[in-house]
Amino acid sequence: MVPARKPGSGASRKASPRTDKVLAREKDLKLPACHDAKKLLLMEAMKKRRLDFCWKYKEWTSGDWQKVIFSDESTFRQVRGSSKVVRRTSNMPHYNPHNTVKMVKHPDSVMVCGAFTGHKGSAGLFFLPKNLMMKATNYIEVLEEHMLTFWSIHEAGYFMHNLAPAHKSKAVKEFVMKNNIHVLNWPGNSPDLNPIENIWHVMKTKLENSCPSSIKNLMEELKKIWIFFDASYFHPSCFHAQENPECSEVQVEYVQILIVTEEVTCARPVVPKLLQAGAPLAPR
């Protein structure tokens, strides 16, 4: 039996007139309390590379971006256990089932490789063997057995992968050159630029509604969710900001000019429509 909470001291609230004035002003301006926004920590060299990326592809059209194969890997856990904000009355038990998140100490997981183009939609989903460390040899096998097939089907012009050690190895560079694959000059530490992060976020959110009892069931659920995305969903104009918490509140789509903030910390190939008109490109 959980003991009842001890009553407060009963002391009257003490606040200075200045504090009362600030609180009243916040209420008038409708400024509710909220969590801090998360932002990538970027060094000056990283900011420069992102700006160089922006300048290099600033003339690209929507059609150019649609023929890029965006790829990435992500880990999906059998039990996600993500926290959430709940509201409960004072007489509601702290561990009420409606206000709890189920979790296990060491949830089983599976790593997934996925890719898509805005031109023709998904380009396959590949599950990596358990406990496999992605090295250059493994990555070349994935590219050869899975990506090359979709390269021709999707009539792709460029391939995007991040700067993970396995991706930038000498063997991988030789493989892509041998197969005439043009790779985007991707800046490091830039997951916020990759639109496939929207897809991973949606898939993980949908998994919260199911409770896979094994890795096999988890993989089946992921396949069902992946198949659910038709070609129209992957079209740039179908990406919505609410699917990725790092996006702003408006719908996003590919545009000819990549917007860079004053701090040169964001140069994404998908930018808010709000910024399209009259938004100058940061000086080089």
Secondary structure as UniProt FT lines:
FT   HELIX           17..28
FT   TURN            29..30
FT   HELIX           44..56
FT   TURN            57..59
FT   HELIX           62..66
FT   STRAND          68..77
FT   TURN            90..91
FT   TURN            94..95
FT   HELIX           97..99
FT   STRAND          109..117
FT   TURN            118..120
FT   STRAND          121..127
FT   TURN            130..131
FT   HELIX           136..142
FT   HELIX           143..147
FT   HELIX           148..153
FT   TURN            154..155
FT   STRAND          158..160
FT   TURN            165..168
FT   HELIX           170..178
FT   TURN            179..180
FT   HELIX           191..193
FT   HELIX           196..207
FT   TURN            208..209
FT   HELIX           215..228
FT   HELIX           231..234
FT   HELIX           236..238
FT   HELIX           241..243
FT   TURN            245..246
FT   STRAND          252..254
FT   TURN            262..263
FT   STRAND          270..272
FT   HELIX           273..275
FT   TURN            276..278
//
